Amino acid sequence: MTPNKKNSLSRAEFEIFLMLYASHVDYEYTEDEEKYIKSISEQADYDKMYELFSNTNDYACLKIILQNKEQHFDNEKDKNYYFNLLKNLFEVDGNYSRLEKSFLNFFEKLIEVE
């Protein structure tokens, strides 16, 4: 899977990719964050999404998230689910940083953009 193609991710893949992107927003991917993401995902999906994330620049990662937005944020219930998923991720290492809080504000605006 290359970041140049329109990447259509399954729901499980999208969750992992989004969490990987968000967990790196403060430039610190902690062991607790990694354990949390792995605990709620299948290992094969995690490995696939970690490889995609690791080989994709920040702009292209954001593009992948936007390309999958319509498929995964089609109602208020889904939007709340992803918002809470990210909030839980940010709280898992006990260091809910200013960058992570700012990302949640950015994420709210991102999912509202049509």
N, C-alpha and C positions, 0 to 999 in steps of 0.2 A: 504494500500500500504506500503510495507516494503522496506527499502533501500537495502536489500540483494537481492531482485529480480531485474531483468532487468526492470527498470521503463521506460515504453514508455509513454511519456507525449504528450498530444495534444499541438498544437502551443500555445494556450492561457495559458495552464498550464506551458509550458516551459518558456514562457516570464515571467510569475510571479515568477517562481522558480529561474530563472536566475537573475532577479532583486532583489529578496530577498537575494540571495547569495551575489551579488555585493554590495548591500546596507549595508551589515554587514562587509564588508572587512576592514572598518576603525573602527570596534567595536562600532559604534554608529548608531543605527537605529532611525533616527529622525522622528518626527511627520510629517514633510514635505515629507520625503521619503515614509512613509506609505500612506499618503494621495494621493501622486502621483501614486503609484502602484495601490491603490484601485480605483482611478479615471479612469484608463484605463483597468480595469478588472471587471469581474463579481464577486460579493461577494462570491458566492459558490466556484468558482475556487480559489479565494484568500484564503479563509478559508482552503480549502483542501491542497493547496500548502504551506501555512504557517504552518499547522500542520506537513506536511512531512518535511519541512525545520527545524522546531523546534525540531523534534525528530530524526534528522540525524546529525551525526558528519561531520566536515568539509571535510574530505577525501571522505566520502560516498556521500556528496553533489556534490563534484567535479566529482565523478564517474558517478552520475546521469546525469550531464551536458554532460560529454563525451559520455555516452551511447545514448544520444539524438542528438548529434552533426550532425551525418550524415543525419538524418531526417530533421533537421532544418537549417543546414548551407550548403545546396547543391549547392548554387550559390553565385556569388559576390553580387547580390542585397540583398539576405538574410543576408549575412555577414555585409554589410553596415547598413542594418536596425537594427540589434542587436547592433552593435557598437554605432550607434546614439541613440538608446534606452537607453543604459547604460550611455552614455555621458549626455543625458538629465536628467537622474536620479541623477547623481552625481552633477549636477548644481542646482537642485531644492531647496536644502536647503541653497544655497549661500555659502557653504563651500566645495569647490572642493579640497579635501585634497591630499597630496602627495601619500598616500596609494591608493586612488581612481585612481589617474593618473597612478600609477604603475600597478594597476589591468587592466586598459585598454591596456597597453602594453602586459601584460601577456595574456589577452583575445585574442588579435590579434594573438599571437603565438599559443595559444590553438586551435583556429579555423583553423589554417593552417596545424596543425599536421594531417597527414594521418593515 
